Amino acid sequence: MTEEFSNRLNWRVIDFATEPKEYECGSMCRPSSGYALLAESRKLPMPSNNVLEAHFSQLLQSLNAEAIPYLIIGGYAVIVHGYVRATKDLDIWIEPNERHAEALNRCLRAIGIQAPIIELMFHLRESSGLRIGGDDNRIDLLFRVAGVDFAPSYGRRIELEVDGVPLPFIGLADLRASKHAAGRLQDQLDLENLPLA
């Protein structure tokens, strides 16, 4: 993506250590019909219907091309597992390993984000994650998720094709475990509405 695109979106990088995540129930960035299609796509490749925002899709394709292990968690994973609700961001859990810093830097540059490799190495090693973007087009890159470990969760992932992009989603049991550990209002609502693992 061009610098003009990233400037238009008012992208910025925020460390969760200084500005923790906050969820606003009822916020919406995609039409509900798109959510329903995503929920129905669990076992079959889905034709292009623009469920993903363009910059979401480009980043995910870049992560795939760079072979960086990651899982989609948060609202999009909740939808895939059967509870159709609004979500205002894309949560991507990346394997917390410094060796991914250079490849992650290339992925971020593809959507117009300049993040020094040395800073990415620090965050991959030390922080819980980074937030990129404005309120309506946010991407949260997570390196640590409460209640679950990356390697076993990655081994239990669910793989789906969305808008022509193959994507790895966190499994239901691990999603529920992470929601229990987080314990925020939105997490509690998700647990009440998600199927049992």
TIMAR-336054 format. One line per field, with one value per atom (N, C-alpha, C, O, CB): residue number from 1; residue in three letters; atom name; x, y, z. Coordinates in steps of 0.05 Angstrom, whole numbers. Atoms other than C-alpha are relative to their C-alpha. Glycine has a CB too. Example, Ala and Ser with C-alpha at 12.3 -4.5 7.8 and 13.67 -1.06 7.14 Angstrom:
// residues 2
num <- c(1 1 1 1 1 2 2 2 2 2)
residuo <- c(ala ala ala ala ala ser ser ser ser ser)
atomo <- c(N CA C O CB N CA C O CB)
c1 <- c(18 246 18 39 -20 -16 273 -15 -5 9)
c2 <- c(-24 -90 24 24 1 -24 -21 22 44 9)
c3 <- c(0 156 0 13 25 -1 143 14 18 -29)
***
This chain:
// residues 197
num <- c(1 1 1 1 1 2 2 2 2 2 3 3 3 3 3 4 4 4 4 4 5 5 5 5 5 6 6 6 6 6 7 7 7 7 7 8 8 8 8 8 9 9 9 9 9 10 10 10 10 10 11 11 11 11 11 12 12 12 12 12 13 13 13 13 13 14 14 14 14 14 15 15 15 15 15 16 16 16 16 16 17 17 17 17 17 18 18 18 18 18 19 19 19 19 19 20 20 20 20 20 21 21 21 21 21 22 22 22 22 22 23 23 23 23 23 24 24 24 24 24 25 25 25 25 25 26 26 26 26 26 27 27 27 27 27 28 28 28 28 28 29 29 29 29 29 30 30 30 30 30 31 31 31 31 31 32 32 32 32 32 33 33 33 33 33 34 34 34 34 34 35 35 35 35 35 36 36 36 36 36 37 37 37 37 37 38 38 38 38 38 39 39 39 39 39 40 40 40 40 40 41 41 41 41 41 42 42 42 42 42 43 43 43 43 43 44 44 44 44 44 45 45 45 45 45 46 46 46 46 46 47 47 47 47 47 48 48 48 48 48 49 49 49 49 49 50 50 50 50 50 51 51 51 51 51 52 52 52 52 52 53 53 53 53 53 54 54 54 54 54 55 55 55 55 55 56 56 56 56 56 57 57 57 57 57 58 58 58 58 58 59 59 59 59 59 60 60 60 60 60 61 61 61 61 61 62 62 62 62 62 63 63 63 63 63 64 64 64 64 64 65 65 65 65 65 66 66 66 66 66 67 67 67 67 67 68 68 68 68 68 69 69 69 69 69 70 70 70 70 70 71 71 71 71 71 72 72 72 72 72 73 73 73 73 73 74 74 74 74 74 75 75 75 75 75 76 76 76 76 76 77 77 77 77 77 78 78 78 78 78 79 79 79 79 79 80 80 80 80 80 81 81 81 81 81 82 82 82 82 82 83 83 83 83 83 84 84 84 84 84 85 85 85 85 85 86 86 86 86 86 87 87 87 87 87 88 88 88 88 88 89 89 89 89 89 90 90 90 90 90 91 91 91 91 91 92 92 92 92 92 93 93 93 93 93 94 94 94 94 94 95 95 95 95 95 96 96 96 96 96 97 97 97 97 97 98 98 98 98 98 99 99 99 99 99 100 100 100 100 100 101 101 101 101 101 102 102 102 102 102 103 103 103 103 103 104 104 104 104 104 105 105 105 105 105 106 106 106 106 106 107 107 107 107 107 108 108 108 108 108 109 109 109 109 109 110 110 110 110 110 111 111 111 111 111 112 112 112 112 112 113 113 113 113 113 114 114 114 114 114 115 115 115 115 115 116 116 116 116 116 117 117 117 117 117 118 118 118 118 118 119 119 119 119 119 120 120 120 120 120 121 121 121 121 121 122 122 122 122 122 123 123 123 123 123 124 124 124 124 124 125 125 125 125 125 126 126 126 126 126 127 127 127 127 127 128 128 128 128 128 129 129 129 129 129 130 130 130 130 130 131 131 131 131 131 132 132 132 132 132 133 133 133 133 133 134 134 134 134 134 135 135 135 135 135 136 136 136 136 136 137 137 137 137 137 138 138 138 138 138 139 139 139 139 139 140 140 140 140 140 141 141 141 141 141 142 142 142 142 142 143 143 143 143 143 144 144 144 144 144 145 145 145 145 145 146 146 146 146 146 147 147 147 147 147 148 148 148 148 148 149 149 149 149 149 150 150 150 150 150 151 151 151 151 151 152 152 152 152 152 153 153 153 153 153 154 154 154 154 154 155 155 155 155 155 156 156 156 156 156 157 157 157 157 157 158 158 158 158 158 159 159 159 159 159 160 160 160 160 160 161 161 161 161 161 162 162 162 162 162 163 163 163 163 163 164 164 164 164 164 165 165 165 165 165 166 166 166 166 166 167 167 167 167 167 168 168 168 168 168 169 169 169 169 169 170 170 170 170 170 171 171 171 171 171 172 172 172 172 172 173 173 173 173 173 174 174 174 174 174 175 175 175 175 175 176 176 176 176 176 177 177 177 177 177 178 178 178 178 178 179 179 179 179 179 180 180 180 180 180 181 181 181 181 181 182 182 182 182 182 183 183 183 183 183 184 184 184 184 184 185 185 185 185 185 186 186 186 186 186 187 187 187 187 187 188 188 188 188 188 189 189 189 189 189 190 190 190 190 190 191 191 191 191 191 192 192 192 192 192 193 193 193 193 193 194 194 194 194 194 195 195 195 195 195 196 196 196 196 196 197 197 197 197 197)
residuo <- c(met met met met met thr thr thr thr thr glu glu glu glu glu glu glu glu glu glu phe phe phe phe phe ser ser ser ser ser asn asn asn asn asn arg arg arg arg arg leu leu leu leu leu asn asn asn asn asn trp trp trp trp trp arg arg arg arg arg val val val val val ile ile ile ile ile asp asp asp asp asp phe phe phe phe phe ala ala ala ala ala thr thr thr thr thr glu glu glu glu glu pro pro pro pro pro lys lys lys lys lys glu glu glu glu glu tyr tyr tyr tyr tyr glu glu glu glu glu cys cys cys cys cys gly gly gly gly gly ser ser ser ser ser met met met met met cys cys cys cys cys arg arg arg arg arg pro pro pro pro pro ser ser ser ser ser ser ser ser ser ser gly gly gly gly gly tyr tyr tyr tyr tyr ala ala ala ala ala leu leu leu leu leu leu leu leu leu leu ala ala ala ala ala glu glu glu glu glu ser ser ser ser ser arg arg arg arg arg lys lys lys lys lys leu leu leu leu leu pro pro pro pro pro met met met met met pro pro pro pro pro ser ser ser ser ser asn asn asn asn asn asn asn asn asn asn val val val val val leu leu leu leu leu glu glu glu glu glu ala ala ala ala ala his his his his his phe phe phe phe phe ser ser ser ser ser gln gln gln gln gln leu leu leu leu leu leu leu leu leu leu gln gln gln gln gln ser ser ser ser ser leu leu leu leu leu asn asn asn asn asn ala ala ala ala ala glu glu glu glu glu ala ala ala ala ala ile ile ile ile ile pro pro pro pro pro tyr tyr tyr tyr tyr leu leu leu leu leu ile ile ile ile ile ile ile ile ile ile gly gly gly gly gly gly gly gly gly gly tyr tyr tyr tyr tyr ala ala ala ala ala val val val val val ile ile ile ile ile val val val val val his his his his his gly gly gly gly gly tyr tyr tyr tyr tyr val val val val val arg arg arg arg arg ala ala ala ala ala thr thr thr thr thr lys lys lys lys lys asp asp asp asp asp leu leu leu leu leu asp asp asp asp asp ile ile ile ile ile trp trp trp trp trp ile ile ile ile ile glu glu glu glu glu pro pro pro pro pro asn asn asn asn asn glu glu glu glu glu arg arg arg arg arg his his his his his ala ala ala ala ala glu glu glu glu glu ala ala ala ala ala leu leu leu leu leu asn asn asn asn asn arg arg arg arg arg cys cys cys cys cys leu leu leu leu leu arg arg arg arg arg ala ala ala ala ala ile ile ile ile ile gly gly gly gly gly ile ile ile ile ile gln gln gln gln gln ala ala ala ala ala pro pro pro pro pro ile ile ile ile ile ile ile ile ile ile glu glu glu glu glu leu leu leu leu leu met met met met met phe phe phe phe phe his his his his his leu leu leu leu leu arg arg arg arg arg glu glu glu glu glu ser ser ser ser ser ser ser ser ser ser gly gly gly gly gly leu leu leu leu leu arg arg arg arg arg ile ile ile ile ile gly gly gly gly gly gly gly gly gly gly asp asp asp asp asp asp asp asp asp asp asn asn asn asn asn arg arg arg arg arg ile ile ile ile ile asp asp asp asp asp leu leu leu leu leu leu leu leu leu leu phe phe phe phe phe arg arg arg arg arg val val val val val ala ala ala ala ala gly gly gly gly gly val val val val val asp asp asp asp asp phe phe phe phe phe ala ala ala ala ala pro pro pro pro pro ser ser ser ser ser tyr tyr tyr tyr tyr gly gly gly gly gly arg arg arg arg arg arg arg arg arg arg ile ile ile ile ile glu glu glu glu glu leu leu leu leu leu glu glu glu glu glu val val val val val asp asp asp asp asp gly gly gly gly gly val val val val val pro pro pro pro pro leu leu leu leu leu pro pro pro pro pro phe phe phe phe phe ile ile ile ile ile gly gly gly gly gly leu leu leu leu leu ala ala ala ala ala asp asp asp asp asp leu leu leu leu leu arg arg arg arg arg ala ala ala ala ala ser ser ser ser ser lys lys lys lys lys his his his his his ala ala ala ala ala ala ala ala ala ala gly gly gly gly gly arg arg arg arg arg leu leu leu leu leu gln gln gln gln gln asp asp asp asp asp gln gln gln gln gln leu leu leu leu leu asp asp asp asp asp leu leu leu leu leu glu glu glu glu glu asn asn asn asn asn leu leu leu leu leu pro pro pro pro pro leu leu leu leu leu ala ala ala ala ala)
atomo <- c(N CA C O CB N CA C O CB N CA C O CB N CA C O CB N CA C O CB N CA C O CB N CA C O CB N CA C O CB N CA C O CB N CA C O CB N CA C O CB N CA C O CB N CA C O CB N CA C O CB N CA C O CB N CA C O CB N CA C O CB N CA C O CB N CA C O CB N CA C O CB N CA C O CB N CA C O CB N CA C O CB N CA C O CB N CA C O CB N CA C O CB N CA C O CB N CA C O CB N CA C O CB N CA C O CB N CA C O CB N CA C O CB N CA C O CB N CA C O CB N CA C O CB N CA C O CB N CA C O CB N CA C O CB N CA C O CB N CA C O CB N CA C O CB N CA C O CB N CA C O CB N CA C O CB N CA C O CB N CA C O CB N CA C O CB N CA C O CB N CA C O CB N CA C O CB N CA C O CB N CA C O CB N CA C O CB N CA C O CB N CA C O CB N CA C O CB N CA C O CB N CA C O CB N CA C O CB N CA C O CB N CA C O CB N CA C O CB N CA C O CB N CA C O CB N CA C O CB N CA C O CB N CA C O CB N CA C O CB N CA C O CB N CA C O CB N CA C O CB N CA C O CB N CA C O CB N CA C O CB N CA C O CB N CA C O CB N CA C O CB N CA C O CB N CA C O CB N CA C O CB N CA C O CB N CA C O CB N CA C O CB N CA C O CB N CA C O CB N CA C O CB N CA C O CB N CA C O CB N CA C O CB N CA C O CB N CA C O CB N CA C O CB N CA C O CB N CA C O CB N CA C O CB N CA C O CB N CA C O CB N CA C O CB N CA C O CB N CA C O CB N CA C O CB N CA C O CB N CA C O CB N CA C O CB N CA C O CB N CA C O CB N CA C O CB N CA C O CB N CA C O CB N CA C O CB N CA C O CB N CA C O CB N CA C O CB N CA C O CB N CA C O CB N CA C O CB N CA C O CB N CA C O CB N CA C O CB N CA C O CB N CA C O CB N CA C O CB N CA C O CB N CA C O CB N CA C O CB N CA C O CB N CA C O CB N CA C O CB N CA C O CB N CA C O CB N CA C O CB N CA C O CB N CA C O CB N CA C O CB N CA C O CB N CA C O CB N CA C O CB N CA C O CB N CA C O CB N CA C O CB N CA C O CB N CA C O CB N CA C O CB N CA C O CB N CA C O CB N CA C O CB N CA C O CB N CA C O CB N CA C O CB N CA C O CB N CA C O CB N CA C O CB N CA C O CB N CA C O CB N CA C O CB N CA C O CB N CA C O CB N CA C O CB N CA C O CB N CA C O CB N CA C O CB N CA C O CB N CA C O CB N CA C O CB N CA C O CB N CA C O CB N CA C O CB N CA C O CB N CA C O CB N CA C O CB N CA C O CB N CA C O CB N CA C O CB N CA C O CB N CA C O CB N CA C O CB N CA C O CB N CA C O CB N CA C O CB N CA C O CB N CA C O CB N CA C O CB N CA C O CB N CA C O CB N CA C O CB N CA C O CB N CA C O CB N CA C O CB N CA C O CB N CA C O CB N CA C O CB N CA C O CB N CA C O CB N CA C O CB N CA C O CB N CA C O CB N CA C O CB)
c1 <- c(17 0 18 41 -19 -15 22 -1 -17 -11 0 40 -25 -36 25 25 -21 -22 -39 -7 21 -65 2 -18 2 -3 -35 -6 -18 28 7 -41 -30 -40 14 29 -113 -14 -35 -11 12 -128 9 -1 8 -9 -92 12 6 -23 -12 -50 21 35 13 -20 -7 6 -10 -8 -7 29 -1 10 29 3 11 8 1 -30 -8 43 -22 -30 28 21 -10 9 -8 -8 -10 35 -8 -12 30 7 19 -29 -41 18 28 -50 -14 -15 -3 12 -87 -25 -37 -8 23 -142 -25 -29 -1 27 -212 -20 -15 -4 20 -274 -25 -32 -6 26 -338 -21 -22 1 21 -397 -19 -26 -16 18 -441 13 -1 -19 -13 -389 1 2 29 2 -390 16 15 -29 -15 -344 -6 3 30 7 -373 -30 -41 16 29 -445 -5 11 -11 7 -480 -1 5 -26 1 -490 28 30 -12 -27 -415 8 21 20 -5 -411 -13 -1 -9 14 -463 14 17 -29 -14 -425 26 33 7 -25 -361 -7 7 14 8 -397 -8 -2 -23 8 -425 23 19 -22 -22 -357 18 39 16 -19 -327 12 36 -14 -11 -318 4 15 -18 -2 -320 15 12 -28 -12 -278 -22 -43 18 21 -317 7 29 -4 -6 -324 4 -4 -23 -6 -302 -25 -42 17 24 -354 9 -8 -21 -10 -309 -7 -14 -11 4 -317 23 18 -1 -23 -247 5 1 25 -8 -226 25 40 6 -22 -175 27 44 0 -26 -117 3 25 4 -1 -135 10 28 -28 -6 -133 29 43 -18 -27 -67 21 41 6 -19 -32 0 21 -8 2 -58 14 28 -29 -14 -34 30 45 -9 -29 34 11 33 6 -8 38 2 21 -20 -1 22 24 38 -26 -23 74 27 45 0 -25 127 2 22 2 1 107 4 18 22 -1 100 -23 -46 -2 22 60 -18 -8 10 19 -3 -27 -33 -2 28 -74 -18 -10 -4 20 -135 -17 -27 -19 15 -168 -21 -25 19 19 -219 -26 -36 14 27 -283 -4 -24 -8 3 -270 0 -15 23 0 -254 -27 -37 23 26 -317 -22 -38 -8 20 -358 3 -16 4 -5 -325 -10 -19 30 9 -343 -29 -39 16 29 -416 -15 -40 -7 14 -432 5 26 10 -3 -445 -5 -27 -21 2 -431 17 34 8 -17 -400 28 32 -13 -27 -326 12 7 17 -11 -286 29 42 -4 -29 -216 6 -11 16 -11 -175 22 42 10 -20 -136 16 6 -13 -18 -75 20 36 13 -19 -35 24 21 -13 -24 36 19 22 14 -19 86 21 34 13 -19 129 29 40 -7 -27 197 15 5 2 -15 249 7 11 25 -9 268 -21 -15 6 21 202 1 -15 -28 0 220 4 -11 22 -5 248 -23 -31 26 23 191 -24 -39 -6 23 139 3 -17 -2 -6 172 -9 -21 29 8 161 -30 -42 13 30 88 -12 -31 -10 11 75 6 -12 12 -6 110 -20 -26 28 19 61 -26 -40 -6 25 4 7 -9 -17 -8 44 9 11 -23 -9 69 30 41 -14 -29 142 6 1 14 -7 165 28 34 -20 -27 239 3 -10 17 -4 263 8 -1 21 -10 298 -24 -24 21 23 232 -18 -29 -16 16 195 12 -2 -3 -14 248 -6 -11 30 6 236 -28 -33 4 28 161 -5 -20 -19 4 164 11 1 14 -13 209 -13 -15 30 7 180 -29 -40 17 26 111 -23 -19 -2 23 41 -10 -24 -22 9 28 1 9 -27 1 20 -28 -41 22 25 -41 6 21 -20 -4 -42 -26 -45 16 24 -95 -18 -14 -15 20 -154 -22 -21 -11 22 -218 -16 -25 -18 18 -254 16 3 -16 -15 -197 25 46 8 -22 -154 9 -7 -8 -12 -107 16 34 19 -16 -81 18 8 -19 -20 -17 7 19 25 -5 -13 23 25 -26 -22 49 -3 10 26 7 22 -30 -41 17 28 -49 -5 5 -16 5 -73 -15 -33 -15 14 -94 7 -2 -29 -8 -63 29 39 -20 -27 5 -1 -18 18 2 20 3 -14 20 -6 50 -22 -31 26 22 -5 -25 -40 -6 23 -59 2 -17 -4 -5 -28 -4 -14 29 4 -28 -30 -37 14 29 -104 -16 -40 -10 13 -120 -21 -20 21 19 -178 8 11 -30 -8 -160 -24 -37 24 22 -211 10 31 -23 -5 -210 -21 -45 1 18 -240 8 32 0 -6 -244 24 40 6 -22 -196 26 46 3 -25 -144 -2 -20 5 0 -127 8 29 18 -5 -130 -1 -18 -21 1 -114 -14 -6 29 15 -164 6 10 -31 -4 -155 -24 -46 1 21 -194 -19 -13 13 21 -257 9 5 -25 -8 -227 20 19 12 -20 -168 -12 -4 23 14 -213 -15 -13 -20 14 -256 19 14 -18 -19 -195 11 15 24 -11 -168 -21 -15 9 21 -236 -4 -8 -27 2 -240 23 18 2 -23 -170 -2 6 26 1 -184 -22 -17 -6 20 -250 -14 -27 11 13 -273 -30 -38 13 29 -347 -5 -22 -13 5 -343 8 -5 16 -9 -305 -22 -28 26 21 -360 -25 -37 -8 22 -414 6 -11 -6 -7 -376 -2 -13 29 1 -370 -29 -35 14 28 -445 -12 -31 -15 12 -459 15 4 -3 -15 -404 -9 -17 31 5 -416 21 43 -1 -19 -383 21 15 -14 -22 -316 -3 14 28)
c2 <- c(-24 0 25 24 0 -25 71 15 9 18 -17 122 16 21 19 -15 161 -16 -5 8 18 101 -1 2 -28 3 93 26 26 -9 -26 168 5 16 22 -3 168 -15 -7 -8 17 113 9 -2 -29 -10 151 -22 -25 14 22 91 9 29 -20 -5 91 -26 -45 22 24 39 7 27 -10 -4 33 -25 -47 8 22 -11 -6 12 5 7 -49 5 8 -29 -4 -40 28 31 -4 -27 34 7 25 20 -5 34 -27 -37 18 26 -31 0 21 -11 2 -57 7 0 -29 -5 -33 -8 -2 30 7 -61 16 23 -31 -13 -24 -18 -23 28 18 -70 15 38 -11 -11 -58 16 24 18 -14 -24 -19 -43 9 16 -47 12 36 -3 -10 -42 -16 -8 -2 15 -94 -6 -8 -27 6 -109 -28 -46 1 26 -165 -23 -45 3 22 -204 -12 -36 11 10 -209 -18 -38 23 17 -237 -27 -48 13 25 -289 -18 -42 5 15 -310 -12 -35 17 10 -316 -24 -44 22 22 -359 -25 -47 9 23 -404 -13 -34 8 9 -413 -20 -26 23 15 -457 -24 -29 -10 24 -519 1 -17 -23 -2 -494 25 46 -1 -25 -445 19 11 -5 -20 -381 18 27 17 -18 -341 29 36 0 -27 -269 15 18 14 -16 -227 23 35 -17 -24 -174 0 21 25 1 -199 15 29 -29 -13 -173 28 31 -17 -26 -100 -5 -24 20 4 -91 -1 -18 23 0 -74 -24 -34 25 25 -134 -22 -37 -6 21 -179 1 -20 1 -3 -151 -9 -22 28 8 -160 -30 -42 14 29 -232 -14 -34 -8 12 -249 3 -16 13 -4 -220 -18 -30 30 19 -261 -28 -43 1 26 -323 -3 -23 -5 1 -306 -2 -14 25 0 -295 -25 -29 25 25 -361 6 -9 -20 -6 -327 -15 -10 31 13 -372 20 36 -22 -18 -335 -13 -32 27 8 -345 24 45 -18 -21 -301 -7 -29 2 4 -293 23 37 -1 -23 -243 -3 -26 25 -1 -223 -18 -31 27 17 -257 -29 -45 7 28 -323 -7 -29 -5 5 -316 -5 -23 24 4 -309 -27 -41 23 26 -369 -23 -43 -4 22 -411 2 -13 1 1 -393 22 22 -24 -23 -329 24 36 5 -22 -276 26 32 -3 -26 -207 20 12 -2 -21 -141 0 -8 28 -3 -130 24 29 -25 -24 -67 -2 16 23 3 -96 -29 -47 8 26 -155 -7 8 -2 9 -192 -23 -44 -8 20 -230 -7 10 10 10 -273 -11 -31 -21 8 -280 -15 -7 25 15 -331 19 33 -23 -19 -291 -8 -20 5 8 -302 23 32 -26 -22 -249 -5 14 5 6 -285 9 11 -29 -9 -261 30 40 -7 -29 -187 11 28 11 -11 -176 -6 11 -12 7 -214 16 25 -30 -16 -178 29 42 -1 -27 -112 2 22 7 -1 -129 -1 12 -24 2 -148 27 36 -21 -26 -81 20 37 9 -18 -43 -3 16 -3 6 -76 16 21 -30 -16 -37 28 43 -14 -27 27 7 31 17 -5 19 -3 -24 -19 2 35 -5 12 27 8 -1 -10 -31 -21 9 -7 -29 -37 19 28 -79 -3 -22 -13 3 -68 3 -11 21 -3 -45 -24 -34 25 25 -105 -23 -39 -7 21 -151 3 -17 1 -5 -118 -9 -23 29 6 -125 -30 -41 15 29 -197 -15 -36 -11 13 -213 8 -8 8 -11 -169 8 6 23 -13 -138 -19 -40 25 16 -166 4 -13 6 -5 -134 29 46 -11 -27 -74 5 -14 3 -8 -37 19 38 14 -16 -8 9 -7 -17 -10 37 16 18 -23 -16 80 -18 -42 21 14 61 -18 -39 19 15 35 -19 -33 19 18 -3 -11 -12 15 7 -28 -29 -47 5 27 -87 -2 15 -6 5 -114 -24 -46 -5 21 -155 -9 6 9 10 -198 -20 -36 -14 19 -235 -18 -39 16 16 -262 2 24 8 0 -283 -16 -38 -14 12 -298 -27 -29 19 26 -370 -21 -43 6 19 -403 5 27 3 -1 -418 -3 -18 -22 -1 -407 -27 -35 19 25 -473 -21 -30 -13 19 -520 11 -4 -9 -12 -471 -1 -6 29 1 -467 -28 -32 10 28 -543 -8 -27 -18 6 -543 20 22 1 -21 -487 -12 -35 17 6 -487 17 41 6 -15 -467 3 -17 -14 -7 -433 18 31 13 -19 -395 22 16 -14 -23 -326 21 29 13 -19 -278 -10 6 28 11 -325 -2 -10 16 0 -321 -23 -23 27 21 -384 11 24 -24 -12 -365 -20 -38 22 17 -400 14 36 -8 -11 -388 -17 -41 0 14 -406 -20 -14 20 19 -469 8 26 -27 -9 -465 -3 15 -17 3 -494 21 31 -29 -20 -447 28 45 -1 -25 -388 4 25 2 -2 -403 4 20 -25 -3 -410 28 39 -20 -27 -343 20 40 8 -17 -311 -1 19 -7 3 -340 15 29 -30 -14 -313 30 44 -10 -30 -243 12 31 7 -7 -236 27 36 -1 -26 -170 -5 -27 16 3 -156 -13 -32 28 12 -173 -29 -46 15 28 -237 -17 -39 -3 14 -257 -4 -26 15 2 -243 -21 -37 27 20 -284 -29 -46 4 26 -343 -9 -33 0 7 -341 -9 -24 23 5 -345 -20 -31 25 19 -390 -29 -33 3 28 -466 -10 1 -18 12 -509 -15 -26 -18 14 -538 -31 -46 9)
c3 <- c(0 0 0 9 24 2 -12 27 44 -22 -24 42 1 23 0 1 19 12 27 -29 -11 36 30 44 -12 -29 105 14 36 7 -12 119 1 20 -15 1 97 22 33 -28 -21 147 28 48 -4 -26 203 17 40 15 -14 221 20 16 -20 -20 283 14 13 20 -16 325 29 38 -8 -29 398 14 7 7 -17 450 20 35 14 -19 491 29 46 -4 -27 552 10 34 2 -8 553 -6 8 -13 6 521 -5 -27 -26 2 536 -18 -23 27 18 490 14 38 -11 -10 500 -22 -46 8 19 466 4 27 2 -1 450 -11 -35 -15 9 447 -19 -15 24 19 387 -22 -41 14 22 344 -24 -21 8 24 272 -22 -27 -8 23 213 -25 -47 6 23 166 1 23 -3 0 144 12 10 -28 -13 182 -19 -12 16 20 118 -4 -9 -27 3 112 23 19 -2 -23 182 -3 2 26 3 166 -20 -16 -9 20 104 12 5 -24 -13 145 18 18 16 -18 197 -15 -6 17 16 142 -15 -27 -19 17 110 14 4 -10 -16 164 -14 -10 25 12 122 -30 -41 7 29 51 -8 5 -13 10 11 -7 -18 -25 5 5 -24 -26 26 22 -59 10 32 -20 -8 -57 5 -13 -22 -7 -21 18 31 14 -14 11 30 41 -13 -29 83 13 33 9 -12 97 -12 -36 -4 10 92 -18 -14 23 19 35 14 7 -20 -13 82 18 23 16 -15 127 -19 -12 12 19 66 -9 -11 -24 10 41 21 15 -9 -21 108 4 7 27 -3 115 -23 -18 3 23 45 3 -4 -26 -5 63 21 18 7 -21 127 -12 -5 23 13 86 -18 -17 -17 19 33 15 6 -18 -16 87 18 32 17 -16 121 30 44 -9 -28 189 14 6 5 -14 236 15 30 19 -13 259 3 -11 -15 -3 282 1 13 26 -3 274 25 27 -25 -25 342 2 -18 25 -3 370 -15 -18 -9 11 336 -25 -28 -7 24 269 6 -6 -20 -9 304 13 9 19 -13 346 -21 -18 18 21 282 -13 -18 -21 13 250 17 6 -5 -18 311 6 24 25 -1 305 14 12 14 -12 343 -17 -17 30 20 291 15 25 -23 -13 320 -15 -31 30 12 300 12 35 4 -10 305 -14 -38 -4 12 293 -6 -16 19 6 287 -7 -6 25 7 264 20 22 -29 -20 319 -12 -19 27 11 293 21 30 -26 -19 341 -15 -29 19 15 314 19 42 -12 -16 339 11 -4 -16 -11 388 -2 17 30 5 358 -14 -35 -16 12 342 -29 -45 16 27 278 -21 -45 -4 18 248 -5 -22 10 1 255 -28 -37 18 27 185 -18 -34 -11 17 151 8 -10 2 -9 194 -10 -17 30 10 174 -29 -37 3 28 101 -3 -20 -16 1 114 7 -6 20 -8 149 -22 -27 26 22 93 -23 -37 -10 21 45 3 -16 -2 -5 78 9 20 22 -4 86 28 35 -6 -28 158 1 -7 20 -4 173 29 46 -10 -28 236 0 -12 11 0 250 10 29 18 -6 253 29 43 -18 -28 320 19 40 6 -17 350 -1 19 -7 2 322 15 27 -30 -15 351 30 44 -5 -28 419 7 26 8 -6 415 -2 15 -19 3 391 25 33 -25 -23 451 26 45 1 -26 506 4 26 6 -5 494 -7 -19 -17 6 489 -28 -39 19 27 421 -9 7 -4 12 376 -12 -21 -21 12 353 -23 -21 20 25 282 -10 -14 -21 13 253 17 41 -11 -14 271 11 9 -19 -13 306 -18 -10 13 18 244 -18 -34 -16 18 210 15 3 -25 -17 267 -3 -7 29 -1 266 26 31 -25 -25 333 -6 -10 24 3 326 29 44 -16 -27 389 0 -19 11 -3 412 24 25 2 -23 477 6 5 25 -5 493 26 30 -23 -26 564 -3 -19 18 -2 579 -20 -18 -3 21 517 -8 -6 -24 11 488 -31 -41 12 29 414 -13 -29 -11 15 392 1 -20 11 0 416 -12 -26 29 13 394 -30 -44 10 29 325 -10 -33 -7 8 322 -2 -16 19 0 335 -16 -14 29 15 286 -20 -26 -16 22 236 -24 -21 9 24 165 -18 -25 -14 18 121 -22 -19 15 21 56 0 -2 -28 -1 61 -21 -21 29 22 2 -16 -26 11 16 -34 14 2 -24 -16 22 20 36 14 -21 63 26 28 -8 -26 136 22 22 5 -24 202 23 31 8 -23 258 25 23 -6 -25 331 3 -4 24 -4 350 22 38 7 -19 392 29 45 -4 -28 457 8 30 4 -6 454 0 17 -20 0 437 26 39 -24 -25 497 24 42 5 -22 542 1 23 -4 0 520 9 23 -29 -10 532 30 43 -15 -29 602 14 34 8 -12 617 -1 17 -12 4 590 18 32 -29 -19 627 -3 15 26 5 596 -6 -11 -23 6 584 -26 -28 1 27 510 0 -13 -21 -2 527 14 5 15 -14 576 -18 -18 25 19 524 -21 -29 -13 20 473 11 -2 -10 -12 521 4 1 27 -3 534 -26 -26 12 26 460 -18 -37 -15 15 433 8 30 5 -8 430 19 21 -25 -19 483 -17 -38 20 15 461 4 -7 10)
***
